[in-house]
Amino acid sequence: MPALTSQTIENRYVDRRKLLRVLEKLFPAKNYAVRLQLNCWILTIPQPLTEDEINLFCTD
């Protein structure tokens, strides 16, 4: 099994529904975990998200 990486994103920018849709599209094997902790989303994912991918679910 490939190693997973952790990535943190501030909650105030994240649209939760869009986040989950993006992760489902990027990682169809569902080999990821998502949790909200101290007002940040902690993503455990196969590879770090790019800035463009993050922009798909973040708002200003």
Contact map, one row per residue, 1 for C-alpha under 8 A:
111000000000000000000000000000000000000000000000000000000000
111100000000000000000000000000000000000000000100000000000000
111110000000000000000000000000000000000000000100000000000000
011111000000000000000000000000010000000000011110000000000000
001111100000000000000000000000000000000000111111000000000000
000111110000000000000000000000000000000001111001000000000000
000011111000000000000000000000000000000001111001100000000000
000001111100000000000000000000000000000111100000000000000000
000000111110110000000000000000000000000111000000000000000000
000000011111110000000000000000000000001110000000000000000000
000000001111110000000000000000000001001110000000000000000000
000000000111110000000000000000000000001000000000000000000000
000000001111111000000000000000000000000000000000000000000111
000000001111111101100000000000000000000000000000000000001110
000000000000111111100000000000000000000000000000000000001110
000000000000011111110000000000000000000000000000000000001000
000000000000001111111000000000000000000000000000000000000000
000000000000011111111100000000000000000000000000000000011000
000000000000011111111110000000000000000000000000000000011100
000000000000000111111111000000000000000000000000000000000000
000000000000000011111111100000000000000000000000000000000000
000000000000000001111111110000000000000000000000000010011000
000000000000000000111111111101010000000000000000000000000000
000000000000000000011111111101000000000000000000000000000000
000000000000000000001111111100000000000000000000000000000000
000000000000000000000111111100000000000000000000000000000000
000000000000000000000011111111110000000000000100000000000000
000000000000000000000011111111100000000000000000000000000000
000000000000000000000000001111100000000000000000000000000000
000000000000000000000011001111110000000000000000000000000000
000000000000000000000000001111111000000000001100000000000000
000100000000000000000010001001111100000000111100000000000000
000000000000000000000000000000111110000000111000000000000000
000000000000000000000000000000011111000011110000000000000000
000000000000000000000000000000001111100011100000000000000000
000000000010000000000000000000000111111111000000000000000000
000000000000000000000000000000000011111111000000000000000000
000000000000000000000000000000000001111100000000000000000000
000000000111000000000000000000000001111110000000000000000000
000000011110000000000000000000000001111111000000000000000000
000000011110000000000000000000000111101111100000000000000000
000001111000000000000000000000000111100111110000000000000000
000011110000000000000000000000011110000011111000000000000000
000111100000000000000000000000011100000001111100000000000000
000111100000000000000000000000111000000000111111000000000000
011110000000000000000000001000110000000000011111000000000000
000110000000000000000000000000000000000000001111100000000000
000011100000000000000000000000000000000000001111110000000000
000000100000000000000000000000000000000000000011111011000000
000000000000000000000000000000000000000000000001111111000000
000000000000000000000000000000000000000000000000111111100000
000000000000000000000000000000000000000000000000011111110000
000000000000000000000100000000000000000000000000111111111000
000000000000000000000000000000000000000000000000111111111100
000000000000000000000000000000000000000000000000001111111110
000000000000000001100100000000000000000000000000000111111100
000000000000011101100100000000000000000000000000000011111110
000000000000111000100000000000000000000000000000000001111111
000000000000111000000000000000000000000000000000000000101111
000000000000100000000000000000000000000000000000000000000111
